Amino acid sequence: MSDSTDVAALDALPAYAAIPPMGGPVGALIRGLDRLFATLAVLGLLAIAAVVILQIVARVALPSSPVWTEELSRYLFIHMIAVSSGLVLRQHRHVGVELFQHTLGFRAQMALRGVTSLVLAVFSAIVLPYAWTYAQIGAFQTSPTLGIPMIYIFSATAILFGLSAVYGALGVIEAGVAFVRGSKEHT
């Protein structure tokens, strides 16, 4: 995709979704984290596909199929969702109801984005200790077929809320910067 196509795609997005990314060392760190979580999500998806293909081939071609494949694919799916949750928030790709945002000016959209990101960050930060407490319950259990400690599986809730809190706070900062800069870059 060329730069002009990227710019056209960015212009096609509502201002609410098209907050310019941060620059400098902080921006580089955030982009690095984004790449890390995107890579983990892609690896999780590839692993799910491999496990499901193994399950299908085993059911068709072998006398019996391994019992652990369904459990592993479920755990991979849960963790894939957890590690990609922050990216979905950052790129504003989650499911949302947009009834009136398009009628607002750029600064009002940024203020709304900042408030929703703040609510999400605060909620996630409040829930995070409870998610970790829930994850610790799994320290005393193992999965039925794989035999791994369930704390690794239950930790997906803590990962999800931790990343939601971090990326929600990041959304507040980015919306605030875009609000201060105004709509010069989006007119």
Secondary structure, 3 states (H helix, E strand, C coil): CCHHHHHHHHHHCCCCCCCCCCCHHHHHHHHHHHHHHHHHHHHHHHHHHHHHHHHHHHHHHCCCCCCHHHHHHHHHHHHHHHHHHHHHHHCCCCCCCCCCHHHCCHHHHHHHHHHHHHHHHHHHHHHHHHHHHHHHHHHHCECCCCCCECHHHHHHHHHHHHHHHHHHHHHHHHHHHHHHHCCHHHC
